[in-house]
């Protein structure tokens, strides 16, 4: 019973389980081998792994993984930044295969993962697969409770295909909603339609709103999203009081700004969210409530990225446990803040795992003391001297690396204002301090290799 509770506590708030959480608990409870069997089994596993993975020694020694932002780190708009190609040549072997587990974590949400992977492959001259790409919307796969609901979706690009690829089955775009309720969109007088649609009353009620990224026509999206929230999903109804709490809102990508070809940063989806929040507050006097905020700096995005990175490590033949993550980005308020937030989460997780192991060990010692010889032999519990206290704890740190090729401007002081997303305020100053500052992505890779004694 105690064992079951340990598993529930570790997994209750996490939808993505790390390799450690499954393996460690399995070892500590159901798989406490006797010494002789344990020794033979481990020896066999090592020999088998060696035979099936004839990997270079560097792969076996690699104990770190890399999380790369894209815009402002690797490219600006569609222009590849200097030294990006050279940096990624260091990460692959002579056959072009990655020797360091590498994941791309971007707040972009206007394209499919496989399309972004192909784009990266073309830019960098190395083969990137879609499993190496984490988009801002990728964690929405875990929000299955909304997949069968009728959702209004906002953004640009193939958002219907993106939504369906994530598991959403009933979606309506803002443009489709405008066609069903033509009188709602009244800002652009040239597009105004004065006659309502005869089928308005047959429209199925919206049950949730999913915001994938900045739309093209902000005024249309802002108006119709507010109409849906204030009418409880049926904008042909005028309610005397706007319902509160309102319908669930799931938002991806909180970047206030991002770096494209222009010499200064451009509006991101975070700017659109600021408009939505302030309009709703001005009209209703209440705050927009987000059921989910995914994309950087949200911890759940980094948790998802860690899960993908561990899978990638196994795929490229790395048998050593990954201990450190390095998150390379150009934005203090998303990349650096998010990586540091996740590092705090990792520290708490590691502490909890050690506590759980200590509790299980104490339970084993008490049980062993009651009947040292007979019970240990019958139960298959190994003596304390043989109990492995070095069971892998998984990733134990996430270090942030700031590059100077994107949004970050060392001559600009935020002073009394903060560009962090509303729901992450107030942001501790320490969480916006990068572990390392470097000039560009090549300098970042060189620094990390030096820190990890990797070549």
C-alpha positions in Angstrom: 0.0 0.0 0.0 2.9 2.4 0.9 4.5 1.6 -2.4 1.3 2.6 -4.4 1.1 5.9 -2.5 4.7 6.7 -3.4 3.9 6.2 -7.1 0.7 8.3 -6.9 2.5 11.2 -5.1 5.2 11.4 -7.7 2.9 11.2 -10.7 -0.2 13.0 -9.5 0.6 16.4 -11.1 2.6 15.2 -14.1 1.2 13.8 -17.3 4.6 13.0 -18.8 6.6 10.5 -16.7 10.4 10.5 -16.9 12.3 7.3 -17.4 13.6 7.6 -13.9 10.2 7.8 -12.2 9.1 4.5 -13.7 12.5 2.7 -13.4 13.4 3.8 -9.9 10.1 2.8 -8.3 10.2 -0.5 -10.1 13.6 -1.2 -8.7 12.9 -0.1 -5.2 9.7 -2.2 -4.8 8.7 -5.0 -7.2 12.2 -5.8 -8.5 14.4 -6.2 -5.4 16.6 -9.0 -6.7 18.7 -11.3 -4.7 22.4 -10.6 -5.0 23.3 -13.5 -7.3 20.5 -13.0 -9.8 21.0 -9.2 -9.8 24.7 -9.5 -10.6 24.1 -11.9 -13.5 21.2 -9.9 -14.8 23.1 -6.6 -14.8 26.1 -8.2 -16.5 23.9 -9.6 -19.3 22.2 -6.3 -19.8 25.5 -4.4 -20.2 26.8 -7.0 -22.6 23.6 -6.9 -24.7 23.6 -3.1 -24.8 27.2 -3.1 -26.0 26.6 -5.5 -28.7 23.4 -3.9 -30.0 24.7 -0.3 -29.8 28.2 -0.1 -31.3 28.3 3.6 -30.6 31.4 5.8 -30.3 32.8 6.3 -26.8 31.7 9.9 -26.9 28.0 8.8 -26.9 28.6 6.7 -23.8 30.2 9.6 -22.0 27.6 12.2 -22.9 25.6 13.1 -19.8 24.0 16.3 -21.0 21.4 17.4 -23.5 20.7 20.6 -25.4 17.5 22.6 -25.8 17.7 25.2 -28.5 15.4 28.1 -29.2 15.2 28.9 -32.9 14.3 32.5 -33.7 17.1 34.8 -32.6 19.4 31.9 -31.9 19.7 29.9 -35.1 17.9 32.2 -37.5 16.4 35.7 -37.8 13.3 35.4 -39.9 14.4 33.1 -42.7 18.1 34.2 -42.6 20.4 31.7 -40.9 22.6 33.5 -38.4 26.4 33.3 -38.7 28.1 30.3 -37.1 24.8 28.3 -36.7 25.8 25.7 -39.3 29.3 25.4 -37.8 27.8 25.0 -34.3 25.6 22.1 -35.4 28.4 20.4 -37.2 30.0 19.9 -33.8 26.9 18.1 -32.6 27.0 15.4 -35.2 29.4 12.6 -36.1 31.1 12.0 -39.5 27.9 10.3 -40.7 25.7 13.3 -39.8 24.1 11.5 -36.8 23.7 13.5 -33.6 26.1 12.5 -30.8 24.5 14.8 -28.3 20.7 14.6 -27.6 19.3 17.8 -29.1 15.8 19.2 -29.0 14.5 22.4 -30.5 12.0 24.2 -28.2 10.3 27.0 -30.1 7.3 29.2 -29.2 6.3 29.3 -32.8 2.9 27.7 -33.4 2.0 28.4 -37.0 3.3 25.3 -38.6 3.4 21.5 -38.2 6.3 19.8 -36.4 7.5 17.9 -39.5 7.5 21.1 -41.5 9.6 22.9 -38.9 12.0 19.9 -38.8 12.4 20.0 -42.5 13.0 23.7 -42.4 15.7 23.2 -39.7 17.3 20.5 -41.8 17.5 22.8 -44.8 18.9 25.6 -42.7 21.5 23.7 -40.7 22.6 21.0 -43.2 21.9 18.2 -40.7 19.0 15.8 -40.6 16.4 16.9 -38.0 13.4 14.6 -37.3 10.0 15.9 -36.0 10.6 14.1 -32.7 13.3 16.6 -32.0 10.9 19.6 -32.3 8.8 20.9 -29.5 6.4 23.6 -30.7 4.5 25.9 -28.3 1.4 23.9 -28.8 3.0 20.4 -28.4 2.0 19.9 -24.7 -1.7 20.3 -25.6 -1.6 16.6 -26.5 -1.8 16.0 -22.8 -5.0 18.0 -22.3 -7.3 15.2 -23.4 -10.3 16.5 -21.4 -10.7 19.1 -24.2 -10.1 17.0 -27.2 -13.8 16.1 -27.6 -15.1 19.6 -26.8 -16.2 22.1 -29.5 -13.3 24.5 -29.5 -12.8 27.9 -31.1 -9.3 28.1 -32.4 -7.3 31.3 -33.2 -4.0 31.8 -35.0 -2.6 31.6 -38.5 -1.2 28.9 -40.8 -2.6 25.3 -40.8 -4.3 25.6 -37.4 -7.1 23.1 -38.2 -4.5 20.5 -39.1 -2.4 21.4 -36.1 -5.4 21.1 -33.7 -6.5 17.8 -35.2 -2.9 16.5 -35.0 -2.9 17.3 -31.3 -6.1 15.3 -30.8 -8.8 18.0 -31.0 -11.8 16.6 -32.9 -14.3 19.5 -33.1 -12.8 22.8 -34.0 -14.1 26.1 -35.5 -11.8 28.8 -36.7 -12.4 32.5 -36.1 -13.0 33.0 -39.8 -15.6 30.2 -39.8 -17.3 31.7 -36.7 -17.4 35.1 -38.5 -19.1 33.4 -41.5 -21.7 32.0 -39.1 -22.2 35.3 -37.3 -21.4 37.9 -40.0 -22.7 40.9 -38.0 -20.1 40.4 -35.2 -17.1 41.8 -37.2 -17.7 45.5 -37.5 -14.4 47.3 -37.3 -13.5 47.1 -41.0 -16.4 48.9 -42.6 -15.5 47.5 -46.0 -16.0 44.0 -44.7 -19.1 44.6 -42.6 -22.2 42.5 -43.2 -25.4 43.9 -41.9 -27.6 40.9 -42.4 -27.4 38.0 -39.9 -27.1 34.4 -41.0 -30.3 32.5 -40.9 -28.6 29.5 -39.3 -27.2 31.3 -36.3 -29.5 29.5 -33.9 -28.4 26.1 -35.1 -24.7 26.8 -34.3 -23.4 24.3 -31.7 -22.2 26.1 -28.6 -18.5 26.7 -28.2 -17.1 24.9 -25.1 -13.5 26.1 -25.0 -11.1 28.5 -26.7 -7.6 27.5 -27.9 -5.2 30.3 -28.9 -2.4 28.9 -31.0 -0.6 32.1 -32.0 -1.0 35.7 -33.2 -3.8 36.0 -35.8 -3.7 38.1 -39.0 -6.7 40.3 -38.2 -6.3 41.1 -34.5 -9.5 43.3 -34.3 -11.7 40.4 -35.7 -10.2 37.8 -33.4 -10.3 40.0 -30.3 -13.9 40.9 -30.9 -15.1 37.4 -31.6 -13.2 35.7 -28.8 -14.6 38.3 -26.4 -18.1 37.6 -27.8 -17.7 33.9 -27.2 -16.4 34.4 -23.6 -19.1 36.8 -22.7 -22.0 34.8 -24.2 -20.9 31.5 -22.8 -20.1 30.1 -26.2 -23.1 31.2 -28.2 -22.5 34.7 -29.6 -26.0 35.2 -30.9 -27.2 35.4 -27.3 -26.9 38.6 -25.3 -26.7 37.7 -21.6 -27.5 40.3 -19.0 -24.3 39.5 -17.1 -21.2 37.9 -18.6 -20.7 34.4 -17.0 -17.7 34.2 -14.7 -15.6 32.1 -14.6 -15.8 32.1 -18.4 -15.2 29.2 -20.8 -11.8 27.5 -20.6 -9.1 29.3 -22.4 -5.9 27.4 -23.5 -3.1 29.7 -24.8 0.2 28.8 -26.5 3.2 31.1 -26.9 3.5 33.9 -24.5 6.3 35.8 -26.2 5.7 39.5 -26.1 8.2 40.0 -28.8 10.4 37.9 -31.2 13.2 38.6 -33.5 12.7 38.5 -37.3 14.6 40.2 -40.1 13.9 43.7 -38.7 16.5 45.4 -36.6 14.2 45.6 -33.6 11.9 42.9 -32.1 8.4 42.3 -33.5 5.0 41.7 -31.7 4.5 38.1 -30.7 1.4 36.2 -29.5 2.1 37.6 -26.0 1.2 41.1 -27.3 -2.1 39.7 -28.6 -2.8 38.2 -25.2 -2.1 41.5 -23.5 -4.7 43.1 -25.7 -7.2 40.3 -24.9 -6.6 40.5 -21.2 -6.9 44.3 -21.0 -10.0 44.5 -23.2 -11.8 41.8 -21.1 -10.8 43.5 -17.9 -11.9 46.9 -19.2 -15.3 45.5 -20.3 -16.1 43.1 -17.4 -13.9 44.4 -14.6 -12.5 40.9 -14.2 -9.4 39.0 -15.3 -9.1 36.5 -18.1 -8.5 33.1 -16.5 -6.2 30.7 -18.4 -7.0 27.1 -18.0 -3.6 26.3 -19.5 -0.6 28.4 -20.6 1.8 26.4 -22.7 5.0 27.2 -24.5 8.0 28.9 -22.8 8.3 30.0 -20.0 5.8 27.4 -18.8 7.4 24.5 -16.8 5.1 22.0 -18.6 6.8 22.8 -21.9 10.2 22.1 -20.5 8.9 18.9 -18.9 7.7 17.8 -22.3 11.0 18.8 -23.8 12.9 16.7 -21.2 10.8 13.7 -22.0 11.5 14.1 -25.7 15.2 14.6 -25.1 15.5 11.4 -23.0 13.8 9.5 -25.8 16.2 11.0 -28.3 19.2 10.0 -26.1 18.1 6.4 -26.2 17.5 6.6 -29.9 21.0 7.7 -30.7 22.5 5.0 -28.5 23.4 6.9 -25.4 23.4 4.6 -22.4 24.8 7.1 -19.8 22.1 8.9 -17.7 21.5 12.5 -18.8 22.2 14.7 -15.8 22.2 18.2 -17.1 20.1 20.2 -19.6 21.4 23.4 -21.3 18.7 25.7 -22.6 20.0 28.2 -25.2 17.9 31.2 -26.0 17.8 34.9 -26.8 14.9 36.1 -24.7 15.3 36.9 -21.0 11.6 36.8 -20.3 10.8 33.4 -21.9 14.0 31.4 -22.7 16.0 32.3 -19.6 13.1 32.8 -17.2 11.6 29.5 -18.3 14.8 27.5 -18.0 15.5 28.9 -14.6 11.9 28.1 -13.5 12.3 24.6 -14.7 15.6 24.3 -12.9 13.7 25.1 -9.6 11.2 22.5 -10.5 14.0 19.9 -11.1 15.6 20.7 -7.7 12.3 20.1 -5.9 11.7 16.9 -7.9 15.2 15.6 -7.1 14.7 16.4 -3.4 11.4 14.6 -3.4 12.9 11.5 -5.2 15.6 11.3 -2.5 13.1 11.6 0.2 11.0 8.8 -1.3 14.0 6.5 -1.7 14.9 7.2 1.9 11.4 6.2 3.0 11.5 3.0 1.1 14.9 2.2 2.5 13.7 2.8 6.0 10.8 0.5 5.4 13.1 -2.2 4.0 15.4 -1.9 7.1 12.5 -2.2 9.5 11.1 -5.2 7.7 14.5 -6.8 7.5 15.1 -6.3 11.2 12.0 -8.3 12.2 13.2 -11.5 10.6 16.7 -11.1 9.2 17.2 -14.5 7.6 13.9 -16.1 6.9 11.9 -13.1 5.7 14.7 -11.7 3.5 15.2 -15.0 1.8 11.5 -15.6 1.3 10.6 -12.0 0.2 13.6 -11.6 -2.1 14.7 -8.4 -0.3 18.4 -7.7 -0.5 20.4 -6.8 2.7 21.1 -3.1 3.4 24.7 -3.5 2.4 23.6 -4.5 -1.1 20.9 -1.8 -1.4 21.8 0.5 -4.2 21.4 4.1 -2.9 22.8 5.4 -6.2 19.6 4.6 -8.2 19.5 7.1 -11.1 17.7 10.4 -10.2 17.4 11.5 -13.8 18.1 15.1 -14.9 19.3 17.2 -11.9 19.8 20.6 -13.4 18.7 22.9 -16.2 21.2 25.7 -17.0 20.3 28.7 -19.1 22.5 30.2 -21.8 21.8 33.6 -23.2 23.0 34.6 -26.7 23.2 38.1 -28.0 21.9 37.5 -31.5 18.2 38.1 -30.9 15.7 39.9 -28.6 18.2 40.5 -25.8 19.8 44.0 -25.8 22.5 44.5 -23.2 22.0 48.3 -23.4 18.3 48.1 -22.6 17.2 48.1 -18.9 13.6 47.0 -18.2 13.7 49.1 -15.1 10.3 49.2 -13.3 8.4 47.3 -16.0 8.4 43.6 -16.9 7.9 41.8 -20.2 7.1 38.5 -18.6 3.6 37.0 -19.1 0.9 38.4 -16.7 0.4 35.1 -14.9 4.1 34.8 -14.1 4.4 38.2 -12.4 6.0 39.3 -10.3 9.1 37.6 -11.7 12.0 37.2 -9.3 15.0 39.0 -10.6 17.2 36.0 -9.9 15.1 33.9 -12.3 16.0 36.2 -15.1 19.7 35.9 -14.7 21.2 33.4 -17.1 23.7 30.8 -16.0 25.9 31.8 -18.9 26.1 34.7 -21.4 27.7 34.2 -24.8 27.9 36.0 -28.1 26.2 33.4 -30.4 25.1 29.8 -30.7 28.6 28.5 -31.6 30.0 30.2 -28.5 27.3 28.5 -26.5 28.1 25.0 -27.9 31.9 25.6 -27.2 31.2 26.7 -23.7 28.9 23.7 -22.9 31.5 21.3 -24.4 34.1 22.8 -22.2 31.9 22.7 -19.0 31.1 19.0 -19.7 34.7 18.0 -20.8 33.2 16.8 -24.1 34.8 17.0 -27.5 
